[in-house]
Amino acid sequence: MKAFTQNSVHRMFVAGILFISITCSSPPPPVVNAPPQIESTTESIDELLRQANLATGPDSASLRLKAIEELINFGYLDRAELEIGSIQNPNRLRATLQIQLALIRAQIAIKQNQFDSALRWLSGNLAESANGDTSAGRRLILLRGQLYQSINRNEDAIIDFTSITESWPTNAETSLFEDIWIALTSLQDEELDKLAEEADSYEMRGWIELARIYQVDQFSIRSQLDSIVQWRRIWASHSAAARLPAPLIELQMTWENRPKHIALILPLQEATGNAIQEGFLSAYYQSLSVSRDVPQISVFDSTGLADINDTFDQAVASGADLIIGPLNKKLVNQISERIELPVPTLALNYTDEDRLAENLFQFGLAPEDEISQVINLAWEAGYRNAAVIMPDNLDYQRLEKFFSETWTNQGGQVVSSARFIGDSGYAEVIKRLMAIDSSEARAEKLLDLLPRLNMEFTPRRRSDIDFIFLVANPRQGRQLKPTLAFYFAGDIPVFSMPSVYDGQENQTGNRDLDGIIFTDAPWVLNPTHQLRDEVNTNLRQAQGPLQRLRAMGIDSFRLYPRLKQFSNNSISSVSGTTGVLTMSENRRIHRSLTTARFEDGIAVPFRLPNSASSN
């Protein structure tokens, strides 16, 4: 469950640091219209330090820490560090001063971008007594949690945050509740489950349950709102019942301002457009079963259109406040060339240009998303040298170029590549890829020089390939994978795209794909999905490509109230049937797919082992 980006976490962390810095120190003396007798900033700090030198014991340390806070506020870090170093025997200070000293040390380290050092100060002996009962303790724990969050130690951040939510003053301004929500919604489902098993407090259990109901109902804002109301009744004494995180408060406004009339533009006389419409309407009727508050739907056929503008204008004139479509890339480019779009539009393909008309969002099954995920998986596994097997046509050459450039930019190398045509003749393709043909050629030269009866020859493959990136359909893959094994490459990891799987239960045939790691839509990999059961019951059977298009139709409907949330950064991801959906700055929606591996002819969930290196 990933609902916020790292950039969001960083912004919240910086805001938290500023908040901590302000609340930890006295406000600077006013300078506007100040009378002449008021001392300058440095003079007031010098006076505090003079008093500290005259005082003894805790009073001296308290005055000196106050002066150091002023130095930090006004940017005199070097002097602040010098003064704090003059405090003797900090472990003998009373607990509140130890906490204050640890906070100041951490603030200096943060301003110097020394985050590890800051975390050590906030977790060391001086911070041992920090708890939610004191203002200083709460500030220290909040800052420590924000530091954990900034380095993706979200479980540790949640433990810290939930230890102070109950004691945080009701009327005190804080980002604490938003920080918890960011951390919780950044966890994967299995990480949240593990945290739930270890939860030992009412506060922690309540927060986890709130995150869970939000996650389960992601497909429907109406269901989320109903679940939140139910949660508040059950967890009436919980801190979040009285102080929901801002994204959950904004959810009601998002629902009230959702589009009420959607125009769907698709090539309905083509299999692709028909499959997307089937998925879209399936999601619509599922939403209708939850609530009568569903949008009006108008459908426009774009089959065979060379120009989309008249149809688009008709959709706007029908009263639609959101347009979904078109699907054809040429038509999407025409939409993007309009000076302005009168209503938000979710195109079901991607433009050729990064520059977009205002109000234009884009969503599709881009193979570049799938390739990028394969690259990330291979890199995380510690692989650096790639070999590529692709069909030989212009579309796949474009994908091969994208893979090679992206892999090289990441620091890897493509050491071998081979292309194939049709559904046979793969032996020569694999021999070229693995340099078996070169090995055989060398053997032939030797046989020309030496008596053939005195020689035995075993071909040798090249040894510099860490993994193979294979693009093929199931039929091709079932031949290519065994051919790799025949030519001594059966032990080389093979990564592939969704195209290698047809989504059908064919254990016998798919055993030839065993070992291939690939990514695919959750809709395809989860045959027990409730809505998929209903779709398969009511509609014709469909194999992988059409199933993925149906999933795209489902997600295009479920995205309709979410576009504004993506735009204002209320959410950064949502779990869809095509994958986890995120939106980039140019309003392109990207998918993160589920990873699977063929084992004994069955596609099963796959995760890289924790021991994978990352050279």
N, C-alpha and C positions, 0 to 999 in steps of 0.2 A: 504494500500500500504506500504509494509515493505521491503525496499531495503537495509538496513544496519543493522548489528547486534549491540548489546550493546557494544561488544568488539571493533567494528569499531569506535563507538562513543567515547569510552574511549580513544582509541589510538589518535584519532583526537583531543580530549580535552587536553590530555597531551601535544601533539605537539603544540596546541594553547597556552598553559600555557608557554611553553618554548619560543615560539615566542614573546609573550607579555613581558616576563621577559627580553628578549634580547633587544627589541625595546624600553622598558621603561627606560633603563639605559644606561649609557656611557660604552663603551667597557673597560674591565680591561686593565691595562697597560701591554705592551708586556714584557715577561720574557725571551724569547729566545734571547741569545746574548745581553742581556741588559747591559749597562755600569754600573760600580760599583756605580756611584753617584746617580742612580735612586733609589728612596725610596722603601721600601718593601710595600706590599699591606696594611698592618695594619697601617704603618706610613702615607701612603697617605690618608687613611680614617681618621686617627687621625688629620691630617692637615686640612681636610675639616671640621671636627667638631670644631677644634680650630677657624677656620675662621667664622663658624656659630655662635660661642659664642661671637665673637667680633662684628659681624654684628648685625643689628636690623631689625625688621619688615619683609617684604617679602624676603629680601636678606638672612636673617638668616634662614628662613624656607626653602628657595630654596637650600641653601648649605647643610642643615641638611638632607633634603630629598635625595639629591644626594649621600651623605655619606651612608644613610640607604640603598639605592639601591645597593651600592657596598657591604655592609655587607651581604645583601640577596644573591647577586650573588656568594659570596665566602662562604656561608653557616653559617654565624654568626647570626643565627636567634634570639637567646636570646638577644644579644646585640642590634640587629635591633629593636626588640620589646621594649627594654628599651629606646632607643633613640627616637623612634617615640612617645612614651608616654610623652616625655618631651616637645613636641610641644604644646604651649599654645594657647587656643582660635582658634582652627582650622576653626571654622565657619566664622572667620573674615579674613581669607586668601583670596587672589584673586582667581577667579574661577579655573584657570589652576592649581594652587597649591592645591586647594581642591580636584580636580580630581586626581592629582598625589598622594596625601595622601591616598585617597580611594583605588587607585590601589595598593599601597604598602601594605596597611592594608589587602587587599584581598589576595595578594600574600603570605604574611606571614601565613594567615589562611589556604590557600590551601596547603602550604608546611607542615602544621601541621594537614592536613586532616580534617580541620574544614570548610567543604564546606558551611554549613548553615551560618556560621559567615561571610565567604567571600561574599556570596550573599547579606547579610545584608549591608555590607560596599559598595557594588557596586550598591545598590538600595536606599541607605540612603540619608540624606540631602547633604552630601558632593558631591554626584554624580548627583544632580538635574540638573546642568547646562551642563552635558555631552551631546554632539550632534556630528553629523558628520562633523561639520565645522572645528574642531581642531584635531590634531593628538592624543592628550591625550584623547579627548572625544571618538574618534573612537576606540582607544585601550580599553578603559573602556567598551564600549558597546559590543565590540567583546568578551571580556573575560566574561562579564555577560551572553551573549548569549550562550557561550560554557558551562558555569556552568548550565544554564537552560537545555541545551541539555543533559548534563551528568546525570541529574536526571529525564529525560524523560518529561520535560516541553517543548515539541518541538514547540508548538504554540507560547509561549513566546520567545523562541529562534529565531524563524523566524521573529517575529515582530522586535526584536533587530537587527538581521542581515540585514534585508531589509532596515532599517533606515540608514545604512551607506554604502551600496553597491555603490550607485550613487556617493558618495563623496570620495570613496577610491581611492588613487592615482593609475593611470593606471599602472605604472611600479613598484609599490611597491609589494614585495612578500607577499603573504597572503594565509591562508587556508580558508578565509571568504567564497568564492564562493562554495568550497567543503562542508563547514559546513552547508551552507543553503541547499544544495542539500541533504545531509544526513538527515537533519531535515525534509525537505519536503517529502522525500520518506519513512520516518518512520511513516507518518500519515496514519491512516485508511481513506478510501474514504469519509466517513461521516465527519471525522474531517477536511479533506481538503475542503469539501463543506462548512462547517461552517466558516472556515477561509476565504473562498472566499466571503461569504456573508458580512463579516465584513471588508474586504479589502478596504482601503480608499486612496491608493496611486498607482501610475502608476507602481512603482517598485514591490510592493507586488502582484498586479494583474498579472503582467507579469511572475513573478516566479511561481505563482499558475498555470497559463495556461501552462507553460513549463512542470511542473510536471504532469499535466493532460494528455497532448498529449503523454508524455512518458509512462504513465500508460495505456492509452487506446490501444496503439500499442505494448504492451509487447510481444504479440505472434510473432512479426516479427521485427527483427532488421532493415530490409530494410525499413519498414513502419515508424519506429522510426526516421531513418535518414532523410527520406523525410519530415516528420512532423517537425523536428528540422529546416530544411532549410526554410520551410514555416513560422515557428514561427519567425525566425530571420528577414525575410522580413517584417512581420507585426509589430514586436516589435523592429524596427531598432534602436530606441533611448534608448533601455533598456541596463543596464549595462552588462547583461549576453549575449547580442548579440555580444559584442566585447570580452567577457571573459567567455566562456562557462565553466561550472564545468568540472574538469578532466575526470570523468566517461563518460560524453557525447562526449568529444574529443576522448577518447579511443574507443568509440563505432564504429567509422569508421574503425579503425585498426582491431577491432574484426571482423567486417564484411568482410574485405578484406582477413583476414587469416582464414576464416571459412573452415570447411571440404568441399571438392568438390565432394567426392564420398563416399557414405554410403553403407555398407553391412549390411543387416537386416537378422538376424538369428532367426527363429521362428518355432515352431511346427505347420505348416500350416494345417495339417490334424486333428488338435484338435480344439475344439471350442474356447479355450482360445487364442491360437496363431492366429486363424483366426480373432477374435474380435480385437486383438491388431493391426494386419495388416490393418484391415478396418479403424481403427482410424488413424494409421500412414499415410496411403495413402490419407485419407480425408484431413489431415493437409497439406500434400504435395501439393495436387491440390489447396487447398486454397492459399498456398504460391505462387504457380505458377500463380494464378490469379492476384497477386500483382506485381510480378516481374518474368522475365524469369531466373533470377539468382538463380536457385534451384539446389541442388546437384544431381548427378547421383545416382540412386538407384539400387543395386543388392540384390536379395532376395535368401536366402539359407534355405532349409527345414531341420529342426532338429527333425522331428517326429521320435520317436522310437530310437533315438541315445543313445548308452551307453557311447560313448566317443566323445567329441566335437572337439578334437584337429585337426583331418584332415579337418573337415569343416571350422574351424577357419583359418587354414593355407590357404585353398582355398580362403576364403574371403580376406585375406591379399594379396594373389597372384593376385586377380582380380584388384588390384590397389586401394582398399578402403583406405581412410585416416581416417575413423571412422567406428567402428563396433558397432552396436546396437543389443544386445542379448548376449547369449541365455536367455531363460526363465526358463528352468528347474533348480532347485537349485543344483542338483548334477552336472550338466554341468557347472554352474557358479563356483562351487567349483573347478572344474578342471581347468578352466581359471585362477582362482586366484593362483593356485599352480605353474603356469609357472614362470620361473625365470624372464622373462621380456616379455612385450607385445610390439610388434613393432609399433602398432598404438593405439591411445586412444580407449577404449572400454567402452560402457555404457551397463553393464549387467542389465537385466530386472528382477533381483531377488537379494537376499542378501546372502553373503557367511556366513559360520559358524564361520569364524575366523575374528578377527579384523585386522590382518596383511594382507595387500593387495599388489598385484603386482603393480609396478609403471604403471601409465596410466589406471588403472581400476577404473571406476566409477560404482555406483550401484543405481538402481532406481526400486522401486516396490510398490505394495499396501500392505505394511507391517501392520498387525493388531496392532503391538506394537505402531505405530504412533497414531492410532485411540484410543487405550486404554489410552495412555499418555494424549491425549487431554481431554478425559472424566475425568481423574484424576484432571487435572488442572481446569476444569469447576467446579467440585464438591468442590474442595478445595477453589476456589475463592468464591463459594456460602456460605462458612462457615461450610460445613459439615465435620465431622471427623470420624463418625462411619458408616462403609459400610456393606451392605449385598450383596451377590453375587448369581446369578442364572445362571447356565451354562448347556449346553448339556453335557452328560456323555460320553466323548470319549477322547482319548489320546491327540489329537490336542487342544481341548478346555481345557484340564487340564493344558497344557503348558501355555495357555493364562491366565487361572485363577491364576497360579503361578506368572506370570509376573505382573498381576494386584495387587495381594496381596503384593508382595515384593516391588513394586514401591509405592503403597499407604502407606505401613508401613514405608518405608524409608522417605517418606514425612512427617510422623508424625501422620498418621491416624491409625485406627484399623479396621480390618475385624471381625465383631462380629458374623456373621452368614453366612452360605453358604449352597446351596442345588443344586443338579444336577438332570436333568430330562432325560428321554429316550423316543424318539419318539414324537408323536403328541397328546398324551392324558395322563390322569392320573395326571394332574397337581395339583389337590386338595391336595393330600398327600405331594407333593413337597412344596407347599406354607405353609401348616400347619407345616412342619418341619422348614422351613425358619423362620417363625414368632413365633415358639414355641407354636402354637395352640395345637399341639398334646400333649405337656406336660401339658397344661392347662386342656385338656380333660381327661388326665390320672389322674390328681389330683381330678377332679370332680367325676370320677368313684370310686375312693377310698372313697370319702365322701358319695357317694350314697350307697356304701356297708355298711356304718356305720349308716346312717340316713334313716328315712322313705322317700321313693322317692316322695310321695305325698306332702311332706313338703318342697321340694327344687325346685328352678328354677335355671337353669344354663345358663350363657352366657359366651362363651370362651373369654379369654383375650389374646391379642398378646403381644409380647415383645415390650418394649417402648424405647429401646436404639439404634434404627436404624435411622440414619439421611437420608440415601438414599440407593437405590438399584441399583446395576450394573447388567443389564440384557443383556445376549447374546442369541439371538434367531432370527429365520427367521420370516417373516411377519405372516405366518400361526400360528406359535407357539406363537408369541407375541400377536396375537388377542385373544388367549385363556388365556395366563398368566396374562395379565394386568387386565381383568375383575375378574379373580380368586383372585388376590391381593385385589381388592376392596371388594369382597365377604367376605374375611377373615380379614376385618377391617384394611387393609393396603392401601386403596385407596388414602390416603392423603400423603403417603410417596413418595418423588420425585423419579422418575425412569430415569436412564441414560442408553443409549444403543449405539450400534455401527451401521455402515451403513447396516449391514445384516438385520436389522429390517424393512427396507424399500425396496420395489421392484421397486421403481421409476415410478409406474403406478398410474394414476388417478383413485382411487377407494375409493371415499369419504365414501360410505356406509360401506364398509368393514373396512376401516381404522379408523372409529370412535371408534372401540374397542382399538385402540392404543393411543387414546387421552391422552395428558399429558406427553407422553414419550419424553424426550429430547435426541437427537442423533446428530451425526456428519455424514456428507456425502460429496461426491465430488460436487463442484459447477455445474459440467456437469449434474449430476443427479437431483439436486435441482432446476435448472434453465431450465425448459422445453422450454423457448422461446429463448434460445441461438441460434444465427444465424446458426452457423455451425451444431449444433445438428438438427435443422430443415432440413438442406440439407442432413445430414446423414440419418435421419429417412425417408426422402422422397426417397432416392436412394437405401437404404439398407433395409434388413428385420427388422422387429420390434424386439427389444431386451429388456429384463427386467433388473433389477438393476445390477446383477453381470456382465453381458456382457456389459452393458452400461459403467460400471466403467473400464472394460478392454479396451473398445474403447477410453475412456478418457486417459487411460495410454498410448495407442498408439499415440494419439494426442500429449501428453506432451513429449513423447520420441523423436518425430520428432522436436518439437519446442525447445527442449533442445540442439539440436546438435550444434548450434553456441554459446551456453551459457556456455558450460562446462569450456572453458578457462577463461571466466569472473568469474565464481565461483572459479576457482583455484587461480587466482591472486587477489581475493577479490574486483574486480571492482563492483560486485553486491553480495548481500548476500541472495536475494530472488527474485523470479519471480512468478507472478500469473499464475497458470496453470488451466487446466480443472479438474485435480484431487485434487487441493487445492493450497495453497501458498507453493511453493517449496523452500527449503533451503538445504544447503550442510554442513555436519559436517566435522571435520578435517580428518577423514578417507575416505572422498569422498563418503559418503553415502548420497543420496538425500532423504530428509524427507518431509512429507506433513502436512500442517495445514489445516484441513477441515473446511467447513462451518457448523455452528450449526443451527439446526432446531428443531421444536417441533410440534407434532401433535395437531392440534386444529380443532375440528369439522371434523375430517377425512382428513384434508389437512396438508401437511408438510409446515410450514411457518418459515421464518427466526426468530431466537431467540437470545436474548442477556440477560445475567444476569442483574437483576435490580441493579442500582447503590447503592442501600441500602444494598446489600448483605454483610454480615459481613465476616471478615477474622480473626477468633479467633487466 
